[in-house]
Amino acid sequence: MNTNQVRNLIERWRTDPGSTYHTWFLWDQRLKNFRSIRRGLETVVLEIKVGVFGNQFKGSSLETVVHSIAEQRQMFRGADHAFVWKPKLRIPDIYENRENQLSFAHFLDTCACCQHEAEVLNAIHQLDAHRIKGLGPAAANPLYFLHPTLAPPFNTAIVNGYNALTGAKVKLGKWSEYLAMREGILRLNVQFRDLLSNDLGAIAGLLFDIGSGRYLAPPTGDDESARATWEADLERVRESSVLLKAIEMSDNVDRTHTEIQGWLRDLGLALGFQVWIASNDRNRSYGAGKLSDGCLMTLPDWISGQPGADMVRLIDVLWLERDGLSVAAAFEVEHSTSIYSGIVRMLDLALGAPEQTVQGLYLVAPDKRESEVREQLARPAFSQVRHLGVRYLPYGELEQHRAAMARFGQGIKALEAVSKQLI
Protein backbone atom coordinates (compact mmCIF):
# COMPACT_ATOMS: atom_id res chain seq x y z
CA MET A 1 0.00 0.00 0.00
CA ASN A 2 1.52 3.31 -1.13
CA THR A 3 0.99 5.86 1.67
CA ASN A 4 1.11 8.88 -0.63
CA GLN A 5 -1.43 7.39 -2.99
CA VAL A 6 -3.80 6.50 -0.16
CA ARG A 7 -3.45 10.03 1.20
CA ASN A 8 -4.24 11.38 -2.27
CA LEU A 9 -7.30 9.14 -2.43
CA ILE A 10 -8.62 10.30 0.95
CA GLU A 11 -8.04 13.96 0.08
CA ARG A 12 -9.97 13.57 -3.18
CA TRP A 13 -12.71 11.65 -1.38
CA ARG A 14 -13.09 14.39 1.25
CA THR A 15 -13.59 17.08 -1.42
CA ASP A 16 -16.04 15.02 -3.50
CA PRO A 17 -19.58 16.31 -2.75
CA GLY A 18 -21.01 12.96 -3.86
CA SER A 19 -18.86 10.86 -1.54
CA THR A 20 -20.20 9.16 1.57
CA TYR A 21 -18.11 11.64 3.57
CA HIS A 22 -20.44 14.45 2.49
CA THR A 23 -23.70 12.60 1.83
CA TRP A 24 -23.68 10.63 5.09
CA PHE A 25 -20.82 11.31 7.52
CA LEU A 26 -21.22 15.10 7.47
CA TRP A 27 -25.01 14.83 7.01
CA ASP A 28 -26.54 17.17 9.59
CA GLN A 29 -29.19 14.61 10.56
CA ARG A 30 -26.85 11.63 11.05
CA LEU A 31 -26.22 12.04 14.77
CA LYS A 32 -29.92 12.45 15.53
CA ASN A 33 -30.44 8.74 14.99
CA PHE A 34 -27.78 7.62 17.46
CA ARG A 35 -30.01 8.26 20.47
CA SER A 36 -33.15 6.79 18.93
CA ILE A 37 -31.25 3.63 17.93
CA ARG A 38 -29.76 3.35 21.42
CA ARG A 39 -33.24 3.69 22.96
CA GLY A 40 -34.60 1.14 20.50
CA LEU A 41 -31.92 -1.36 21.49
CA GLU A 42 -32.81 -0.78 25.15
CA THR A 43 -36.40 -1.73 24.26
CA VAL A 44 -35.20 -4.91 22.53
CA VAL A 45 -33.22 -5.90 25.64
CA LEU A 46 -36.14 -5.19 27.96
CA GLU A 47 -38.65 -7.14 25.85
CA ILE A 48 -36.34 -10.15 25.66
CA LYS A 49 -35.69 -10.10 29.40
CA VAL A 50 -39.39 -9.97 30.33
CA GLY A 51 -40.31 -12.55 27.70
CA VAL A 52 -42.48 -10.48 25.34
CA PHE A 53 -40.05 -10.14 22.42
CA GLY A 54 -42.00 -12.58 20.25
CA ASN A 55 -40.90 -15.22 17.78
CA GLN A 56 -40.74 -13.33 14.51
CA PHE A 57 -38.91 -10.34 13.10
CA LYS A 58 -41.88 -8.59 11.50
CA GLY A 59 -43.50 -6.17 13.88
CA SER A 60 -40.84 -6.66 16.56
CA SER A 61 -38.90 -3.99 18.40
CA LEU A 62 -35.76 -5.29 16.65
CA GLU A 63 -37.35 -4.62 13.26
CA THR A 64 -37.95 -1.03 14.31
CA VAL A 65 -34.30 -0.57 15.29
CA VAL A 66 -32.65 -2.20 12.30
CA HIS A 67 -35.00 -0.44 9.87
CA SER A 68 -33.81 2.81 11.37
CA ILE A 69 -30.22 1.72 10.78
CA ALA A 70 -30.99 0.58 7.23
CA GLU A 71 -32.48 4.00 6.49
CA GLN A 72 -29.17 5.75 7.30
CA ARG A 73 -28.73 6.54 3.63
CA GLN A 74 -26.65 4.33 1.33
CA MET A 75 -24.07 3.32 3.96
CA PHE A 76 -26.44 0.93 5.72
CA ARG A 77 -28.89 0.03 2.99
CA GLY A 78 -29.81 -3.61 3.47
CA ALA A 79 -28.52 -3.75 7.06
CA ASP A 80 -31.86 -5.22 8.13
CA HIS A 81 -31.58 -8.26 5.83
CA ALA A 82 -29.36 -10.17 8.24
CA PHE A 83 -31.99 -9.94 10.97
CA VAL A 84 -35.03 -10.91 8.90
CA TRP A 85 -36.37 -14.26 10.15
CA LYS A 86 -35.86 -16.98 7.53
CA PRO A 87 -38.15 -19.76 8.75
CA LYS A 88 -36.92 -22.47 6.37
CA LEU A 89 -33.31 -21.98 7.48
CA ARG A 90 -34.28 -21.17 11.10
CA ILE A 91 -31.94 -18.17 11.04
CA PRO A 92 -31.02 -15.96 12.66
CA ASP A 93 -31.86 -18.21 15.59
CA ILE A 94 -32.91 -15.48 18.04
CA TYR A 95 -36.67 -15.72 17.58
CA GLU A 96 -37.52 -19.25 18.69
CA ASN A 97 -34.57 -20.14 20.92
CA ARG A 98 -34.97 -18.52 24.32
CA GLU A 99 -31.34 -19.09 25.35
CA ASN A 100 -30.07 -17.45 22.17
CA GLN A 101 -32.42 -14.52 22.72
CA LEU A 102 -31.02 -13.98 26.19
CA SER A 103 -27.45 -14.20 24.90
CA PHE A 104 -28.21 -11.58 22.26
CA ALA A 105 -29.88 -9.35 24.86
CA HIS A 106 -26.90 -9.73 27.18
CA PHE A 107 -24.58 -8.69 24.35
CA LEU A 108 -26.63 -5.57 23.55
CA ASP A 109 -27.09 -4.66 27.20
CA THR A 110 -23.40 -5.07 28.01
CA CYS A 111 -22.32 -2.99 25.03
CA ALA A 112 -24.85 -0.28 25.84
CA CYS A 113 -23.61 0.02 29.40
CA CYS A 114 -19.85 -0.39 29.03
CA GLN A 115 -17.36 2.33 28.15
CA HIS A 116 -14.04 0.64 27.40
CA GLU A 117 -12.65 -1.23 24.41
CA ALA A 118 -11.79 -4.35 26.42
CA GLU A 119 -15.39 -4.63 27.61
CA VAL A 120 -16.77 -4.33 24.09
CA LEU A 121 -14.36 -6.96 22.75
CA ASN A 122 -15.17 -9.30 25.63
CA ALA A 123 -18.90 -8.95 24.86
CA ILE A 124 -18.23 -9.86 21.22
CA HIS A 125 -16.21 -12.93 22.23
CA GLN A 126 -18.97 -14.05 24.61
CA LEU A 127 -21.62 -13.71 21.89
CA ASP A 128 -19.40 -15.53 19.39
CA ALA A 129 -18.91 -18.38 21.87
CA HIS A 130 -22.65 -19.13 21.76
CA ARG A 131 -22.40 -19.85 18.01
CA ILE A 132 -25.90 -18.56 17.32
CA LYS A 133 -26.83 -19.75 13.86
CA GLY A 134 -27.13 -16.91 11.36
CA LEU A 135 -26.09 -14.17 13.81
CA GLY A 136 -22.62 -12.94 12.93
CA PRO A 137 -20.89 -9.58 12.48
CA ALA A 138 -24.10 -8.04 11.13
CA ALA A 139 -24.61 -7.23 14.82
CA ALA A 140 -21.65 -4.87 14.50
CA ASN A 141 -23.92 -2.32 12.83
CA PRO A 142 -26.06 -1.73 15.95
CA LEU A 143 -22.80 -1.85 17.92
CA TYR A 144 -21.41 1.03 15.85
CA PHE A 145 -24.28 3.26 17.01
CA LEU A 146 -23.37 2.43 20.61
CA HIS A 147 -19.59 2.83 20.23
CA PRO A 148 -18.72 4.76 17.06
CA THR A 149 -15.06 5.18 18.09
CA LEU A 150 -14.56 1.49 18.88
CA ALA A 151 -16.66 -0.58 16.46
CA PRO A 152 -16.67 0.11 12.70
CA PRO A 153 -19.79 -0.72 10.67
CA PHE A 154 -19.74 -3.96 8.71
CA ASN A 155 -21.17 -4.89 5.32
CA THR A 156 -20.08 -6.45 2.03
CA ALA A 157 -18.99 -3.16 0.45
CA ILE A 158 -16.88 -2.19 3.47
CA VAL A 159 -15.17 -5.58 3.49
CA ASN A 160 -14.53 -5.39 -0.26
CA GLY A 161 -13.14 -1.88 0.13
CA TYR A 162 -10.86 -2.92 2.96
CA ASN A 163 -9.54 -5.90 1.00
CA ALA A 164 -8.98 -3.77 -2.12
CA LEU A 165 -7.13 -1.05 -0.21
CA THR A 166 -4.97 -3.26 1.99
CA GLY A 167 -4.62 -6.48 -0.01
CA ALA A 168 -6.21 -8.42 2.87
CA LYS A 169 -8.57 -11.37 2.42
CA VAL A 170 -11.22 -10.71 5.05
CA LYS A 171 -14.34 -12.84 4.59
CA LEU A 172 -17.93 -12.28 5.62
CA GLY A 173 -19.80 -14.14 8.32
CA LYS A 174 -17.36 -14.64 11.19
CA TRP A 175 -16.63 -12.45 14.18
CA SER A 176 -12.94 -13.40 13.97
CA GLU A 177 -12.80 -11.91 10.47
CA TYR A 178 -14.55 -8.74 11.65
CA LEU A 179 -12.14 -8.33 14.56
CA ALA A 180 -9.13 -8.79 12.27
CA MET A 181 -10.50 -6.16 9.90
CA ARG A 182 -11.23 -3.88 12.86
CA GLU A 183 -7.57 -3.99 13.91
CA GLY A 184 -6.50 -3.04 10.40
CA ILE A 185 -9.07 -0.24 10.22
CA LEU A 186 -7.82 1.18 13.53
CA ARG A 187 -4.25 1.18 12.22
CA LEU A 188 -5.32 2.94 9.03
CA ASN A 189 -7.33 5.45 11.02
CA VAL A 190 -4.30 6.32 13.17
CA GLN A 191 -2.05 6.60 10.13
CA PHE A 192 -4.40 9.02 8.34
CA ARG A 193 -6.08 10.50 11.39
CA ASP A 194 -5.56 14.10 10.18
CA LEU A 195 -7.87 13.35 7.22
CA LEU A 196 -10.38 11.10 8.98
CA SER A 197 -12.00 11.13 12.43
CA ASN A 198 -12.14 9.42 15.81
CA ASP A 199 -15.61 8.33 14.66
CA LEU A 200 -14.95 5.17 12.63
CA GLY A 201 -17.89 6.01 10.41
CA ALA A 202 -15.55 8.22 8.37
CA ILE A 203 -13.08 5.50 7.40
CA ALA A 204 -15.95 3.03 6.98
CA GLY A 205 -17.48 5.46 4.50
CA LEU A 206 -14.20 5.59 2.57
CA LEU A 207 -14.02 1.79 2.45
CA PHE A 208 -17.69 1.63 1.45
CA ASP A 209 -17.11 3.97 -1.50
CA ILE A 210 -14.13 1.88 -2.61
CA GLY A 211 -15.95 -1.42 -2.13
CA SER A 212 -19.10 -0.26 -3.92
CA GLY A 213 -17.04 0.79 -6.96
CA ARG A 214 -17.23 4.57 -6.66
CA TYR A 215 -13.45 4.75 -6.24
CA LEU A 216 -10.70 2.42 -7.37
CA ALA A 217 -8.07 1.47 -4.80
CA PRO A 218 -4.56 2.72 -5.64
CA PRO A 219 -2.54 0.38 -7.89
CA THR A 220 -0.39 -2.02 -5.91
CA GLY A 221 2.73 -1.64 -8.05
CA ASP A 222 4.85 1.27 -9.29
CA ASP A 223 3.48 1.15 -12.84
CA GLU A 224 3.38 4.82 -13.93
CA SER A 225 0.65 4.16 -16.52
CA ALA A 226 -1.56 2.43 -13.97
CA ARG A 227 -1.07 5.29 -11.53
CA ALA A 228 -1.99 7.89 -14.16
CA THR A 229 -5.14 5.94 -15.07
CA TRP A 230 -6.11 5.72 -11.40
CA GLU A 231 -5.58 9.46 -10.82
CA ALA A 232 -7.66 10.26 -13.92
CA ASP A 233 -10.44 8.09 -12.55
CA LEU A 234 -10.36 9.98 -9.23
CA GLU A 235 -10.71 13.29 -11.05
CA ARG A 236 -13.52 11.98 -13.24
CA VAL A 237 -15.53 10.87 -10.21
CA ARG A 238 -15.05 14.23 -8.51
CA GLU A 239 -16.01 16.26 -11.61
CA SER A 240 -19.13 14.15 -12.07
CA SER A 241 -20.15 14.78 -8.45
CA VAL A 242 -19.55 18.53 -8.71
CA LEU A 243 -21.77 18.68 -11.81
CA LEU A 244 -24.58 16.75 -10.14
CA LYS A 245 -24.32 18.98 -7.07
CA ALA A 246 -24.57 22.10 -9.22
CA ILE A 247 -27.69 20.76 -10.91
CA GLU A 248 -29.22 19.97 -7.51
CA MET A 249 -28.42 23.45 -6.14
CA SER A 250 -29.99 25.10 -9.19
CA ASP A 251 -33.34 23.47 -8.46
CA ASN A 252 -35.29 26.43 -7.13
CA VAL A 253 -38.10 24.30 -5.71
CA ASP A 254 -35.74 22.48 -3.37
CA ARG A 255 -36.07 23.52 0.26
CA THR A 256 -33.69 23.02 3.13
CA HIS A 257 -34.52 21.42 6.43
CA THR A 258 -33.62 24.64 8.28
CA GLU A 259 -35.85 26.72 6.02
CA ILE A 260 -38.90 24.60 6.83
CA GLN A 261 -38.10 24.81 10.55
CA GLY A 262 -37.95 28.59 10.13
CA TRP A 263 -41.38 28.64 8.48
CA LEU A 264 -42.85 26.63 11.35
CA ARG A 265 -41.12 28.83 13.93
CA ASP A 266 -42.48 32.04 12.42
CA LEU A 267 -45.96 30.59 11.98
CA GLY A 268 -46.07 29.31 15.56
CA LEU A 269 -44.97 32.67 16.98
CA ALA A 270 -47.52 34.50 14.78
CA LEU A 271 -50.29 32.27 16.14
CA GLY A 272 -49.29 33.12 19.70
CA PHE A 273 -47.59 29.89 20.70
CA GLN A 274 -44.32 29.45 22.53
CA VAL A 275 -41.91 27.69 20.16
CA TRP A 276 -39.17 25.16 20.82
CA ILE A 277 -36.46 24.43 18.23
CA ALA A 278 -34.54 21.13 18.36
CA SER A 279 -31.62 21.50 20.77
CA ASN A 280 -29.07 20.46 18.12
CA ASP A 281 -30.46 22.93 15.55
CA ARG A 282 -31.05 26.05 17.64
CA ASN A 283 -27.75 27.74 16.71
CA ARG A 284 -28.21 27.32 12.96
CA SER A 285 -28.21 30.53 10.95
CA TYR A 286 -31.60 31.61 9.67
CA GLY A 287 -32.41 34.97 8.16
CA ALA A 288 -30.42 37.65 9.94
CA GLY A 289 -30.07 35.65 13.15
CA LYS A 290 -30.34 32.18 14.61
CA LEU A 291 -33.08 29.63 14.16
CA SER A 292 -33.91 29.75 17.88
CA ASP A 293 -34.38 33.53 18.06
CA GLY A 294 -37.56 34.30 19.98
CA CYS A 295 -37.94 30.68 21.10
CA LEU A 296 -37.89 28.81 24.40
CA MET A 297 -34.51 28.09 25.94
CA THR A 298 -35.83 25.28 28.19
CA LEU A 299 -38.78 22.93 28.10
CA PRO A 300 -41.44 22.77 30.84
CA ASP A 301 -40.74 20.39 33.72
CA TRP A 302 -43.52 18.02 32.70
CA ILE A 303 -41.58 17.36 29.45
CA SER A 304 -37.99 17.60 30.66
CA GLY A 305 -38.75 15.21 33.53
CA GLN A 306 -40.20 12.37 31.43
CA PRO A 307 -38.05 9.30 30.54
CA GLY A 308 -37.74 10.16 26.85
CA ALA A 309 -36.86 13.83 27.40
CA ASP A 310 -33.51 13.61 25.60
CA MET A 311 -35.30 12.46 22.44
CA VAL A 312 -38.08 15.03 22.80
CA ARG A 313 -35.50 17.83 22.86
CA LEU A 314 -34.48 16.70 19.34
CA ILE A 315 -37.97 17.14 17.86
CA ASP A 316 -37.56 19.72 15.10
CA VAL A 317 -40.27 22.16 16.23
CA LEU A 318 -42.75 22.25 19.12
CA TRP A 319 -45.60 24.71 19.59
CA LEU A 320 -46.58 25.05 23.26
CA GLU A 321 -49.58 26.83 24.71
CA ARG A 322 -48.68 30.09 26.46
CA ASP A 323 -49.21 28.53 29.90
CA GLY A 324 -46.73 25.78 29.01
CA LEU A 325 -49.12 23.06 30.17
CA SER A 326 -49.65 21.42 26.83
CA VAL A 327 -48.10 20.98 23.38
CA ALA A 328 -50.36 22.31 20.65
CA ALA A 329 -48.31 20.71 17.85
CA ALA A 330 -45.10 18.75 17.35
CA PHE A 331 -43.37 18.79 13.96
CA GLU A 332 -40.71 16.51 12.51
CA VAL A 333 -39.30 17.84 9.24
CA GLU A 334 -38.35 14.85 7.12
CA HIS A 335 -36.49 16.62 4.33
CA SER A 336 -34.41 13.59 3.36
CA THR A 337 -34.08 11.74 6.66
CA SER A 338 -35.56 8.48 7.86
CA ILE A 339 -39.33 8.89 8.31
CA TYR A 340 -39.11 6.30 11.08
CA SER A 341 -36.84 8.29 13.40
CA GLY A 342 -39.14 11.32 13.36
CA ILE A 343 -42.13 9.19 14.28
CA VAL A 344 -40.26 7.64 17.19
CA ARG A 345 -39.27 11.02 18.63
CA MET A 346 -42.84 12.28 18.52
CA LEU A 347 -44.12 9.07 20.10
CA ASP A 348 -41.64 9.53 22.93
CA LEU A 349 -43.35 12.86 23.55
CA ALA A 350 -46.94 11.66 23.19
CA LEU A 351 -46.65 8.38 25.08
CA GLY A 352 -44.51 9.79 27.86
CA ALA A 353 -46.79 12.76 28.56
CA PRO A 354 -49.94 12.98 30.68
CA GLU A 355 -53.20 12.53 28.78
CA GLN A 356 -54.55 15.44 26.73
CA THR A 357 -51.27 17.41 26.84
CA VAL A 358 -50.22 16.75 23.22
CA GLN A 359 -52.77 17.89 20.66
CA GLY A 360 -51.23 17.36 17.22
CA LEU A 361 -48.34 15.38 15.71
CA TYR A 362 -47.15 16.33 12.22
CA LEU A 363 -44.67 14.81 9.79
CA VAL A 364 -43.62 17.65 7.47
CA ALA A 365 -42.08 16.37 4.25
CA PRO A 366 -41.71 17.13 0.52
CA ASP A 367 -44.84 16.49 -1.50
CA LYS A 368 -43.10 13.62 -3.33
CA ARG A 369 -42.58 11.70 -0.05
CA GLU A 370 -46.28 11.18 0.71
CA SER A 371 -46.25 7.50 -0.26
CA GLU A 372 -43.15 6.94 1.87
CA VAL A 373 -44.80 8.62 4.88
CA ARG A 374 -47.95 6.55 4.34
CA GLU A 375 -45.92 3.34 4.14
CA GLN A 376 -44.07 4.07 7.37
CA LEU A 377 -47.20 4.96 9.32
CA ALA A 378 -48.78 1.68 8.17
CA ARG A 379 -45.94 -0.46 9.52
CA PRO A 380 -46.86 -3.09 12.13
CA ALA A 381 -44.37 -1.52 14.54
CA PHE A 382 -46.68 1.50 14.82
CA SER A 383 -49.99 -0.37 14.87
CA GLN A 384 -50.55 0.30 18.57
CA VAL A 385 -50.10 4.06 18.30
CA ARG A 386 -52.28 4.90 15.31
CA HIS A 387 -54.87 6.35 17.64
CA LEU A 388 -52.48 9.27 18.21
CA GLY A 389 -53.37 10.56 14.76
CA VAL A 390 -49.99 11.45 13.28
CA ARG A 391 -50.65 13.67 10.25
CA TYR A 392 -48.70 14.43 7.06
CA LEU A 393 -48.11 18.11 6.19
CA PRO A 394 -46.66 18.56 2.67
CA TYR A 395 -44.15 21.34 2.00
CA GLY A 396 -46.36 22.67 -0.81
CA GLU A 397 -49.40 23.16 1.43
CA LEU A 398 -47.32 24.80 4.15
CA GLU A 399 -45.64 27.17 1.68
CA GLN A 400 -48.90 28.12 -0.01
CA HIS A 401 -50.98 28.74 3.12
CA ARG A 402 -48.57 29.76 5.89
CA ALA A 403 -48.91 33.52 5.29
CA ALA A 404 -52.71 33.36 5.41
CA MET A 405 -52.62 31.13 8.49
CA ALA A 406 -50.29 33.55 10.25
CA ARG A 407 -52.58 36.47 9.46
CA PHE A 408 -56.02 34.97 9.90
CA GLY A 409 -55.48 31.63 11.61
CA GLN A 410 -56.41 30.59 15.10
CA GLY A 411 -54.90 27.64 16.95
CA ILE A 412 -54.05 24.57 14.88
CA LYS A 413 -57.36 24.26 13.00
CA ALA A 414 -55.83 25.60 9.81
CA LEU A 415 -53.05 23.01 10.02
CA GLU A 416 -55.60 20.23 10.20
CA ALA A 417 -57.22 21.61 7.06
CA VAL A 418 -54.03 21.49 4.97
CA SER A 419 -52.58 18.26 6.38
CA LYS A 420 -53.63 14.66 5.88
CA GLN A 421 -54.43 11.72 8.12
CA LEU A 422 -52.89 8.86 6.14
CA ILE A 423 -54.01 5.86 8.21
Residue, then its C-alpha position, 0 to 999 in steps of 0.5 A: m500500500n503506497t501511503n502517498q497514494v492513499r493520502n491522495l485518495i482520501e483527500r480527493w474523497r473528502t472534497d467530493p460532494g457525492s462521496t459518503y463523507h459528504t452525503w452521510f458522515l457530514w449529514d446534519q441529521r446523522l447524529k440524531n439517529f444515534r439516540s433513537i437507535r440506542r433507545g430502541l436497542e434498550t427496548v429490545v433488551l427489555e422485551i427479551k428479558v421480560g419474555v415479550f419479544g416474540n418469535q418473529f422479526k416482522g412487527s418486533s422492536l428489533e425490526t424497528v431498530v434495524h429499519s432505522i439503521a438501514e435508512q441511514r442513507q446508502m451506507f447501511r442500505g440492506a442492514d436489516h436483511a441479516f436480521v429478517w427471520k428466515p423460517k426455512l433456514r431457522i436463522p437468525d436463531i434469536y426468535e424461537n430459541r430462548e437461550n439465544q435470545l437472552s445471549f443476544a440481549h446480554f450482548l446488547d445490554t453489556c455494550a450499551c452500558c460499558q465504556h471501554e474497548a476491552e469490555v466491548l471486545n469481551a462482549i463480542h467474544q462471549l456472543d461468538a462463543h454461543r455460536i448462534k446460527g445466522l447471527g454474525p458480524a451483522a450485529a456490528n452495525p447496531l454496535y457502531f451506534l453504541h460505540p462509534t469510536l470502537a466498532p466500525p460498521f460492517n457490510t459487504a462493500i466495506v469488506n470489499g473496500y478494505n480488501a482492495l485497499t490493503g490487499a487483505k482477504v477478510k471474509l464475511g460471516k465470522w466475528s474473527e474476520y470482523l475483529a481482524m478487519r477492525e484492527g487493520i481499520l484502527r491502524l489505518n485510522v491512526q495513520f491518516r487521522d488528520l484526514l479522517s475522524n475518531d468516529l470510525g464512520a468516516i473511514a468506513g465510508l471511505l471503504f464503502d465507496i471503494g468497495s461499492g465501486r465509486y473509487l478504485a483502490p490505488p494500484t499495488g505496483d509502481d506502474e506509472s501508466a496504472r497510476a496515471t489511469w487511477e488518478a484520472d479516474l479519481e478526477r472523473v468521479r469528482e467532476s461528475s459529483v460537482l456537476l450533479k451537485a450544481i444541478e441539484m443546487s440550481d433546483n429552485v423548488d428544493r427547500t432546506h430542512t432549516e428553512i422549513q423549521g424557520w417557516l414553522r417557527d415564524l408561523g407558531l410565533a404568529l399564532g401566539f404559541q411558545v416555540w421550541i427548536a430542536s436542541n441540536d439545531r437552535n444555533r443554525s443561521y436563519g435569516a439575519g439571526k439564529l433559528s432559535d431567536g424568539c424561542l424557548m430556551t428550556l422545556p417545561d418540567w412536565i416534558s424535561g422530567q419524562p423518561g424520553a426527554d432527551m429524544v423530545r428535545l431533538i424534535d424539530v419544532l414544538w408549539l406550546e400553549r402560552d401557559g406551558l401546560s400542553v403541546a399544541a403541535a409537534f413537527e418533525v421535518e423529514h427533508s431527506t431523513s428516515i421517516y421512522s426516526g421522526i415518528v419515534r421522537m414524537l411518540d416519545l413525547a406523546l406516550g410519555a406525557p400525561e393525557q390530553t397534553v399533546q394535541g397534534l403530531y405532524l410529519v412535514a415532508p416534501d410532496k413527493r414523499e407522501s407515499e413513503v410517509r404513508e408506508q411508514l405509518a402503516r408499519p406493524a411496529f406503529s400499529q398500537v399508536r395509530h390512535l395518536g393521529v400522526r398527520y402528514l403536512p406537505y411542503g407545498e401546502l405549508e408554503q402556499h398557506r402559511a402567510a394566510m394562516a399567520r394572518f387569519g389563523q387561530g390555533i391549529k385548526a388551519l393546520e388540520a385543514v391542509s394536512k392529511q391523516l394517512i391511516 
